[in-house]
Amino acid sequence: MVNKLSLEERLELTRKLRKSGANCGRCVVLSFPDYTEGEISAERLGAIGDALGGGVGGCGLTCGAVTGMAVADGFGRPSTLTKAQIYKRVSALAGEFDANNGSTSCRVLKTELGRDCTGLILDAVEILHKRFAADED
């Protein structure tokens, strides 16, 4: 079994990904390699995450950090959850992000609220890391 990253290790990985030019979606999905090792390549995960950037393909819709968090949640959540339980769980993740940042809309976050993408990405990664840690307790 792969050792789980600490929150600080995970956030450092996220910062490195962002510094390398990765968009929001890519940063979030690639920040959980300890949950995907041996199952899907980083190259494939990155390609999935790329499409989420800029509010889903640059449309300014739901923030790529939020959609990346929803995708990455599938890596670590219990596989026995029902669709209703998954929706409730992802809704709670998005709700926490919204409470922390004032919106889940890329357009609103960037243009109306002037939020920095790196901070939003780090927040999404921290939210999901804590959710996974709570699942393991």
C-alpha positions as MATLAB code, in Angstrom:
seq = 'MVNKLSLEERLELTRKLRKSGANCGRCVVLSFPDYTEGEISAERLGAIGDALGGGVGGCGLTCGAVTGMAVADGFGRPSTLTKAQIYKRVSALAGEFDANNGSTSCRVLKTELGRDCTGLILDAVEILHKRFAADED';
ca = [
       0.000    0.000    0.000;
       1.195    3.512   -0.829;
       1.807    5.878    2.087;
      -0.679    8.723    2.144;
       0.669   12.224    1.698;
       0.368   14.645    4.578;
      -1.567   17.844    3.967;
       1.671   19.837    3.734;
       3.207   17.360    1.265;
       0.046   17.476   -0.827;
      -0.078   21.277   -0.848;
       3.608   21.425   -1.800;
       2.909   19.086   -4.722;
      -0.005   21.310   -5.718;
       2.200   24.413   -5.635;
       4.805   22.683   -7.827;
       2.132   21.641  -10.326;
       0.786   25.183  -10.475;
       4.263   26.670  -10.846;
       4.882   24.301  -13.767;
       1.907   25.836  -15.588;
      -0.815   23.313  -14.760;
      -4.341   24.700  -14.786;
      -6.748   24.435  -11.864;
      -8.367   21.140  -12.837;
      -5.039   19.461  -13.601;
      -3.538   20.656  -10.321;
      -6.351   19.231   -8.233;
      -6.606   15.819   -9.900;
      -2.823   15.365   -9.906;
      -2.547   16.312   -6.222;
      -3.820   12.896   -5.115;
      -1.305   10.423   -6.608;
      -1.421    8.309   -3.463;
      -5.043    7.461   -4.283;
      -4.495    6.622   -7.963;
      -1.106    4.906   -8.152;
      -1.209    1.863  -10.375;
      -4.785    2.550  -11.477;
      -4.469    5.409  -13.947;
      -1.429    7.223  -15.295;
      -0.574   10.781  -14.348;
      -0.588   11.588  -18.059;
      -4.209   10.426  -18.416;
      -5.276   12.136  -15.193;
      -3.664   15.360  -16.331;
      -5.522   15.162  -19.635;
      -8.800   14.758  -17.746;
      -7.988   17.714  -15.503;
      -6.974   19.951  -18.414;
     -10.532   20.033  -19.722;
     -11.805   21.426  -16.425;
      -9.706   24.599  -16.408;
     -11.135   28.061  -16.821;
     -14.534   27.029  -15.558;
     -14.837   23.904  -17.747;
     -13.043   24.392  -21.027;
     -12.562   28.122  -20.510;
     -16.324   28.828  -20.382;
     -16.199   30.566  -16.988;
     -18.678   28.118  -15.469;
     -17.950   26.023  -12.363;
     -14.391   26.628  -11.171;
     -11.969   23.961  -12.371;
     -10.704   23.526   -8.810;
     -14.242   22.547   -7.781;
     -14.846   20.206  -10.723;
     -11.354   18.774  -10.228;
     -12.247   18.164   -6.589;
     -15.420   16.320   -7.666;
     -13.400   14.130  -10.046;
     -10.629   13.490   -7.514;
     -13.193   12.589   -4.857;
     -13.852    9.457   -6.887;
     -10.281    8.321   -6.203;
     -10.728    8.038   -2.454;
     -14.385    7.864   -1.538;
     -15.909    4.543   -0.526;
     -16.956    2.590   -3.635;
     -20.154    1.424   -1.968;
     -21.873    4.828   -1.943;
     -25.146    5.269   -3.800;
     -25.647    8.005   -6.377;
     -27.619   10.041   -3.811;
     -24.792    9.681   -1.279;
     -22.199   10.710   -3.856;
     -24.220   13.779   -4.848;
     -24.621   14.750   -1.183;
     -20.903   14.308   -0.592;
     -19.811   16.326   -3.641;
     -22.414   18.983   -2.844;
     -20.913   19.303    0.644;
     -17.404   19.668   -0.833;
     -18.610   22.364   -3.234;
     -20.570   24.020   -0.430;
     -17.473   24.261    1.742;
     -15.519   25.748   -1.173;
     -18.332   28.256   -1.766;
     -18.430   29.209    1.920;
     -14.655   29.732    1.927;
     -14.447   31.657   -1.336;
     -17.804   33.303   -2.030;
     -18.755   31.330   -5.137;
     -18.058   28.213   -7.189;
     -18.317   30.108  -10.488;
     -14.995   30.721  -12.226;
     -16.254   33.944  -13.779;
     -17.529   35.298  -10.454;
     -14.436   34.229   -8.525;
     -12.011   35.789  -10.993;
     -13.801   38.892  -12.278;
     -16.202   39.940   -9.538;
     -14.308   38.743   -6.473;
     -10.765   39.080   -7.848;
      -9.725   35.724   -6.423;
      -6.339   34.225   -7.217;
      -6.531   30.828   -8.906;
      -3.632   29.378   -6.915;
      -5.387   30.109   -3.627;
      -8.590   28.538   -4.925;
      -6.718   25.428   -6.057;
      -4.987   25.059   -2.690;
      -8.310   25.454   -0.902;
      -9.948   22.719   -3.001;
      -7.039   20.350   -2.377;
      -7.159   21.018    1.361;
     -10.925   20.482    1.519;
     -10.671   17.142   -0.252;
      -7.608   16.030    1.714;
      -9.515   16.624    4.956;
     -12.551   14.744    3.612;
     -10.397   11.719    2.775;
      -8.733   11.902    6.201;
     -12.159   11.944    7.880;
     -13.198    8.915    5.814;
     -10.219    6.991    7.179;
     -11.066    7.775   10.822;
];
